[in-house]
Amino acid sequence: MSIKSKIDKALLILKHPSVLLGKQNYILILSHMRSRSSLLSHVLGSHDEVCGYGELHYDYPKKSSLLKMHVELLKDTGQSTTKGFFLDKLLHNSFVVSHDILKRKNVYILILVREPEATVKSIVKMGEVTGDEGYLDVDAMLKYYTNRLNYLYQIAQKYEGVLMIDSDNIVDSTSETLNRIKNWLGLGDELTSSYKKFKKTGSAGHGDPSLNISAGEIIKTQNDLALEFEPTLLNNAKEIYSKVIGLKAS
């Protein structure tokens, strides 16, 4: 960290002493690419008790990592919260969340998953929009999806209080799903299907780069992209998706 960055961080903490002194809560959305995680993050981030709306690309190995989250979110949003939640989402196994973080009672773990075929179609479509050729490799994206859900399955099995959300329910059963999340977090006001646009909304690398996220409202979109899936890879992906979703009823 540069000297300027350290000074900026110190000034920010002085301006918002609640970062160090207040008791804070955290929401970590553990998910995968194209799971509608940007949509859910924007809905949550638009609530008065939640600060954060995107993807910080941070690891969380220890308690001080949460302070780093505070500072970055305050810099990005200009918002402070003394009685609510700081939010981040993690979509890749390369970003580590330690046992010490996952076991904390003030860290709320929300696991969000989407069925594999729609997910990979959406990833490929994103690759066409962004020009990232890696996203166009269907087999590689199925493997990424399967590896990610295997990790999420382990987390869901190991830690109590994890909330499991099927992404389709956000658009198909919006009110019921948002009310479930609101009650789980203990929020005062309702979560609504409309949301704010933020500084990095629509920016590649910080969430959904498509125009859909700029709608400011939960909408159901259609992706009719025709893809060929390798049968074994697709079956593996479907199997782990069913296992993860099956934990909702356990």
C-alpha positions in Angstrom: 0.0 0.0 0.0 1.4 3.4 -1.0 1.9 6.2 1.6 -1.0 8.2 -0.1 -3.3 5.2 0.2 -2.4 4.8 3.9 -3.1 8.5 4.5 -6.4 8.3 2.6 -7.4 5.3 4.7 -6.6 7.0 7.9 -8.5 10.1 7.0 -11.5 8.1 6.0 -11.5 6.3 9.3 -11.3 9.6 11.1 -14.2 10.9 9.1 -16.2 7.7 9.9 -15.1 6.5 13.4 -18.0 4.0 13.5 -15.9 1.8 11.2 -13.7 1.1 14.2 -16.0 1.7 17.1 -19.4 0.5 15.9 -20.6 -3.1 15.9 -21.0 -4.0 12.3 -22.7 -6.9 10.5 -21.7 -8.4 7.1 -23.3 -10.1 4.2 -21.2 -12.3 2.0 -22.9 -13.5 -1.1 -21.1 -16.6 -2.2 -22.2 -17.4 -5.7 -20.9 -17.9 -9.3 -20.8 -15.9 -12.5 -24.2 -15.0 -14.0 -26.2 -16.1 -11.1 -28.1 -12.7 -10.9 -25.8 -11.9 -8.0 -25.4 -8.3 -9.3 -29.1 -7.9 -9.3 -29.5 -9.2 -5.7 -26.5 -7.1 -4.6 -28.1 -4.0 -6.0 -31.5 -4.7 -4.4 -29.7 -5.2 -1.0 -27.4 -2.2 -1.5 -30.4 0.0 -2.1 -31.7 -0.7 1.4 -30.9 2.0 4.0 -29.3 -0.6 6.3 -26.9 -2.1 3.7 -23.7 -0.6 2.3 -22.3 -2.3 -0.8 -23.6 -3.4 -4.2 -20.8 -5.2 -6.1 -17.7 -7.3 -6.2 -14.6 -6.1 -4.4 -12.3 -9.0 -5.4 -11.0 -9.4 -1.9 -9.9 -12.3 0.2 -11.2 -12.6 3.8 -8.5 -14.5 5.7 -8.9 -12.7 9.1 -10.9 -10.1 11.0 -8.9 -7.2 9.7 -10.1 -8.1 6.2 -13.6 -6.9 7.2 -12.1 -3.4 8.1 -10.6 -3.3 4.6 -14.1 -4.0 3.2 -15.4 -1.1 5.3 -12.9 1.4 3.9 -13.3 0.4 0.3 -17.1 0.5 0.5 -17.0 3.9 2.2 -14.7 5.2 -0.5 -16.9 3.9 -3.3 -20.4 4.8 -1.9 -19.6 7.7 0.4 -22.0 5.9 2.8 -21.6 5.0 6.4 -23.6 2.5 8.4 -23.6 2.1 12.2 -26.5 -0.3 12.6 -26.6 -2.3 9.4 -24.6 -4.4 7.1 -21.5 -4.2 4.8 -21.9 -6.3 1.7 -19.6 -8.1 -0.7 -20.0 -10.9 -3.2 -17.5 -13.6 -4.1 -17.8 -15.7 -7.3 -14.6 -17.6 -7.6 -12.7 -20.2 -5.6 -9.6 -18.2 -5.9 -11.0 -15.7 -3.3 -10.5 -17.3 0.1 -12.9 -16.8 3.0 -11.4 -18.4 6.1 -13.1 -20.5 8.7 -12.5 -17.6 11.2 -14.7 -15.4 9.0 -17.4 -17.9 8.1 -18.0 -18.9 11.7 -18.6 -15.4 13.0 -22.1 -14.8 14.1 -22.1 -11.3 12.6 -21.2 -12.6 9.1 -24.3 -13.6 7.2 -23.6 -16.1 4.4 -26.0 -16.1 1.5 -25.4 -18.8 -1.2 -27.0 -18.0 -4.5 -27.1 -20.6 -7.3 -28.6 -20.8 -10.8 -29.2 -23.9 -12.9 -26.2 -24.8 -15.1 -27.5 -24.5 -18.7 -28.9 -21.0 -18.2 -25.8 -20.0 -16.3 -23.4 -21.1 -19.0 -25.5 -19.5 -21.8 -25.4 -16.3 -19.8 -21.6 -16.5 -19.3 -21.1 -17.1 -23.1 -23.3 -14.1 -23.8 -21.2 -12.0 -21.4 -18.1 -13.2 -23.3 -19.6 -11.9 -26.5 -20.4 -8.6 -24.9 -17.0 -8.1 -23.2 -14.8 -9.8 -25.9 -13.3 -12.2 -23.3 -12.7 -15.4 -25.3 -12.3 -17.4 -22.1 -16.0 -17.1 -21.4 -16.8 -18.6 -24.8 -15.4 -22.0 -23.9 -18.5 -24.0 -22.9 -16.6 -26.9 -21.5 -14.4 -24.7 -19.4 -17.3 -22.8 -18.1 -19.2 -26.0 -17.1 -16.1 -27.1 -15.2 -15.8 -23.7 -13.5 -19.5 -23.9 -12.5 -19.1 -27.5 -11.1 -16.0 -26.6 -9.1 -17.6 -23.5 -7.7 -20.8 -25.4 -6.7 -18.8 -28.1 -5.1 -17.2 -25.5 -2.9 -20.5 -23.8 -2.1 -22.0 -27.2 -1.2 -19.2 -27.8 1.4 -19.8 -24.3 2.9 -23.5 -24.9 3.1 -23.0 -28.3 4.8 -20.4 -27.0 7.3 -21.9 -23.8 8.6 -25.2 -23.1 10.4 -27.4 -20.3 9.4 -26.5 -20.2 5.7 -29.3 -19.0 3.5 -29.7 -20.8 0.2 -31.4 -19.0 -2.7 -32.2 -20.4 -6.1 -31.6 -17.5 -8.5 -34.7 -18.2 -10.5 -36.8 -17.4 -7.5 -35.6 -13.8 -7.6 -37.4 -13.2 -10.8 -40.2 -15.9 -10.6 -41.2 -15.4 -6.9 -39.8 -11.9 -6.2 -41.8 -10.8 -3.2 -41.6 -14.1 -1.4 -37.9 -14.4 -1.9 -37.1 -10.8 -0.9 -39.2 -11.1 2.2 -37.3 -14.3 3.1 -34.0 -12.5 2.8 -35.4 -9.5 4.7 -36.5 -11.7 7.6 -33.2 -13.6 7.6 -31.3 -10.4 8.0 -33.7 -8.8 10.4 -34.1 -5.7 8.3 -36.6 -3.0 9.4 -38.0 -2.0 6.0 -39.0 -4.2 3.1 -36.7 -5.1 0.2 -38.2 -3.9 -3.0 -37.9 -5.0 -6.7 -36.6 -1.6 -7.6 -33.1 -0.5 -6.9 -30.6 2.3 -7.2 -27.8 2.6 -9.8 -24.3 3.1 -8.3 -21.0 4.5 -9.4 -19.7 1.2 -10.8 -23.1 -0.2 -12.0 -22.6 -1.9 -15.3 -18.8 -1.7 -15.2 -17.0 -4.9 -16.3 -15.2 -6.5 -13.3 -17.6 -5.1 -10.8 -20.7 -7.1 -11.7 -23.1 -7.4 -14.6 -21.7 -5.6 -17.6 -24.9 -5.9 -19.6 -27.5 -3.2 -20.0 -30.1 -5.2 -18.0 -28.6 -4.1 -14.6 -29.2 -0.5 -15.5 -33.0 -1.1 -15.6 -33.3 -0.3 -11.9 -36.0 -2.9 -11.6 -36.0 -6.7 -11.3 -37.0 -8.0 -14.8 -37.0 -11.5 -16.3 -34.8 -11.8 -19.4 -34.7 -14.5 -22.0 -31.5 -16.1 -23.5 -32.2 -18.3 -26.5 -28.5 -18.8 -27.3 -28.1 -22.3 -28.8 -25.1 -24.2 -27.3 -23.9 -27.7 -27.4 -23.0 -29.2 -24.0 -20.7 -32.2 -23.5 -23.1 -34.7 -21.8 -20.8 -35.8 -19.0 -19.8 -32.3 -18.0 -23.4 -31.2 -18.1 -24.6 -34.1 -16.0 -21.9 -33.4 -13.4 -23.0 -29.8 -13.3 -26.7 -30.8 -12.9 -25.9 -33.3 -10.2 -24.0 -30.8 -8.0 -26.7 -28.1 -8.6 -29.4 -30.6 -7.4 -27.3 -31.4 -4.3 -26.9 -27.7 -3.4 -30.6 -26.9 -3.9 -31.5 -30.0 -2.0 -29.9 -28.5 1.1 -32.7 -25.9 1.2 -35.1 -28.5 2.5 -32.7 -30.2 4.9 
